[in-house]
Amino acid sequence: MIRTFLSLGCLLAALPTLVSAVAPVPAAPYPQMGIPANPKVAARFDMYHDYAAATELLQQLATAFPDYASLQSLGQSYGGREMWVLTLTDPATGPAESKPGFWIDGGIHANEIQGSEVPLYTAWFLLESRSTNTFVERLLRERAFYVMPMMSPDARDAHFHEPNDTHSPRSGLRPVDEDHDGLVDEDGPDDLNGDGFITQMRAADPNGRWKPDPDYPQRMIPCKPDEPGQYAVWFDEGYDNDGDGLVNEDGPGGYDPNRNWAWGWQPEYVQYGAHYYPFSIPEDRMVADFIRAHPNIAGAQSYHNNGGMILHGPGMQEGHYEPADSALLETIGARGAEMLPGYRSMLIWRDLYTVYGGEVDWLYGCQGILSLTDELFTDYDYFNQPDDPNDRDGRRNQARQFDRDLLLGQGFVSWQAVDHPQYGKVEVGGAKKSWGRQPPSFMLEQECHRNMAFSLYHADSLPLVSVQSATARALPGGLTEVTAVVANTHLAPTRLAVDVAHGLTRPDYVSLTGKGIVASAVTASYWSSERFFLNPVEQKTDPRTIELPAVPGMGAVYCRWLVRGKVPFVVSVDSVKGGRATAAVKPLDSAS
Amino acid sequence: MARPLPARAGYTRGLGGGELLQRTSLVLLCGLLMALPASADDATLPGYLSTEALAQRLADIGASYAEKLATTRAGGTVWAGHFSSPAPGLRPALAVVGGLGPGQQGSAEVLLRLAQRLAAPDGAELLQHADVYVLALPSPDALRGAATAPYTGASVNANPSDDDRDGKLDEDGPEDLDGDGWITQLRVHDPAGKYRAHPLDPRVLIPVSPDKHESGEYSVYTEGVDNDHDGQYNEDGPGGVDFNRNWTWNYPQYAPGAGVNAVSEPETRAVADFLFAHPEIAVVYTLGPQDNLAHPWEAGNDGGAIKTGVLADDAPALKVVSELYKQQFDTAAAPPGASGDGSFAYWAYFHYGRWSLAALPWWVPEPKKEEAKPGEATPPPLAALPTAATPGQPAAAPAKPAGDEKDERGKEELRWLQWLDANHIDGFAPWTAVEDPDFPGVQVEAGGFRTLRVFNPPAGELDSLADKQLKFLTAVAGLLPQLTLDRIKVEPRGAGVYHVELRLANTGFLPTHSAMGALAGYNYPVQVTLTLPAGAIILSGRQRQLLPPLAGSGGSLELAWLVQAPFGKELHVSAASPSVGAAEADIQLMGGAS
């Protein structure tokens, strides 16, 4: 159930504005490039937003730009948080649902926290820059943006405010009995030293096979095969909470929200985290229901971390993408690899790993959406050097060197002795939850901006129909021949090949209307992919409206009606994902 | 023995008399039928209950059939029955599901009767072994739709769908061109057609064989016109999603009737949620189009990482269950089951990870000895049909019978006709000339099987079918795993230390979990818990542990702990899994007192 939150949201958001009268944002003293110089809503992207801060920013944007932004909640998460979606468009050119839509989401894996910052930045940047940037202004006139920064808001707050590591929680927080012992979430990690981080545990042990890295002593590395050991290491801080002899075997949640989508879904034994069946996770189902109810969404970007990847499906070798669609995704991905230093365009199952039931595949395969996933932050960011993907140790060393030289050692918790209820005296230490997969503050802004820019390129590549020309020519016998050229001057077709192959959305409609244009007045109509109508396709049902499989990207379709009657006529195009356009028909003799 | 069905106005051939009704009168007639007060009887199957009456009978069972699972998009309600015995303890359960596919009416009626028996003393023996959940009507809208004229035989819910994926919903449904109230088939005379009349009975159409020197006689369509002029006939009728094509195993994405995605319908989701919420379910038994009881699954290629064939370790047990089934049901004429893609029964084994048993609710039996063989009986008069009389068309019964022994074409349909004729069941609409605007000037006939009457048993057989199902399920329940804890050895080691050892055995026939169940991972393994008296500690061994599956017929393992405890105290050991049951043992710590 989608609950419109617009009016309530505006009202609620307006209250603090009136009461505390948000301090005016000081004008920038210099016409800098990059972030909006004089924003209406103050926002910082050298810091991360928790659920409350992100909610406040979204509400402030909806309040400050009531004509261009509307905020709604798709429902409440398991933990009672709102599933916010901010819709952006310029209403002067029609309502959002009449325009090709671009979906942006982030944070479905909530520990991947900058995945939520890029959508927030994008919404803020688009609204604040519209009046000064003609590209942004055009995009908002031509497109609708649906921005969902927090796909898993409970787990986002858990990552911010509860002890975790950089990898947790990837799951949402619906309890799952992961070890099938009849108890749920009964034995997760424990913050033994109370510092807010789940790090590692070590104990001095001559029979252990670990030692401190001589160059970066915070880090534990395996001993060489012929080298005496120094420490035993356990990788997740915690103890056996439930007395079953196992440590941390059933922590919060226990599923992967990005393996619960309905295209190519496979169950838990094939795909870890699949949960019970497609959309058995209600948060995912809310999003799927929203996207289904907005078939105008033609493109999508989901933000994850990390690795510097621009990913396209299929997620599994046996999955099928139409070749023409794969080529489009590769074209867009290649541009992204230029815009995002250190990023590569990759095919998921071949270049990363196999994923069943991923969101990116559902968007494509069930909804016909040109869908990409960015894995934010890459080792390249440390020293602007490509890493050797085969040298994991070298990659880790880059991170350690960066911590030592640029973070000045901030990324690690020093080893500290604690009493462990089962292991006795141990030491706790290691990387903080905020270091490893997330950029530090001074790199976050750049990551947000570059990835937004790539998404705007992606959004601009979506189809957009126009009636390039519509002319009438008199034929003998009182007939008029009307010819319209329906063009799409953008990269993507109005319907992807998968859409045409499986009828995911209806065909595009090109209609001839005018006084006296009843069905019987149109003798015949047909369309052709080339201007000479060498292989015309006749419209068999009601010939007033020609049904087109698609208008190709950077191309056109030629439509013709034979009509008993005379101008004025109007030609209208109505494409689910390609927008709408209208033109008056001009008689050829008076066209010049 | 099947009884002849009483002829009743309103649904027999007498309705239209085989004549082509004008569209207007047909509409009038439909209007009249709808205006009649709702009957407690199903309009298509004499002696069957209407959907509402069936739901009422289930409700009449009382508190045992009163758990509401879902409200469908069309407002129908899905209920579950739960039958239990007052005996205490952890007990496994069987889940029995019907109301699916072309035999949905028969299976729903049989499960109503099964539920009634379980609520009565008849069910006591079964309930001693296991609880039983009954879902007789998981897709009530599909059953109601099938009983709404004209009768299509479909089993889809009322969720409007774009079956042909052209962007329009339900825009080209069938029409009852011959006015008999049923949607059957159209055969269009067509020398380029892919069908021809069976040489032994021209009512039956068989595909033209590419190997034989045969010419086509007919093109065959479902009965109706091409409403949307797209060149396809009746490709997108009213509704809907088939409950039994909406499950995740080999889900037929994009196929008609499968839904927008697996588990997309409220009723499918509710049944999945219900089953996942009941870890005690050990066996799922489905009466529907799929079958592994008349034709047990053969172990073979299991499909690699994604399992598509029964696992070799599970196949022998399923064979034994099949033998129990065959003790109750004569399966000589049982047709092979339908494809499992998207089906509930295959999901129950491959994804839900339970023993999944599947059978058709009924099938047309082998002819009795005294009944005529195909071709020997004189078919109903066909003189009115133009087939044989049309110049240039092959005669209905050519001199050279095309039906050699090996030719299987039409064999099943011939058997159906023979059974319908012998039992005077009005299950075949004779081919009747109709006018069809899609084929001007071409001879078009409507006719063919009223499939509901071929896939569902005569009402008179429902009681005995339910009796047999109860016997079969009682036998299945007798195969369930049974845990015992025995061979307890307590060895004092001094200083209050005891070595405690005992054996956990499965004395039932089935293993504690199927191999597929263990792999699927949704089952609860057997958990062994050691409860200590005050002042006792475990020196080695785990207080709680989860065990791998125990084989059936005596599969066992040894459990051992080293504990330190005050002399004379008692330890308690339990081994339990919701879908298996529990065994308990008290162990007295004696000897070696210091």
Interface residues (C-beta under 8 A of the other chain):
Chain A: D179 H180 D181 G182 D242 G243 D244 G245 A262 W263 W265 Q266 P267 E268 Y269 V270 Y276 Y277 P278 F279 S280 R292 W362 G365 C366 H502 G503 L504 T505 R506 P507 K540 T541
Chain B: D162 D164 R165 D166 G167 K168 D228 H229 D230 G231 T248 Y251 Q253 Y254 V260 N261 A262 V263 S264 R269 A272 D273 F276 A305 I306 H351 L519 A520 G521 Y522 N523 Y524 P525 Q527 R542 Q543 R544 Q545 L546
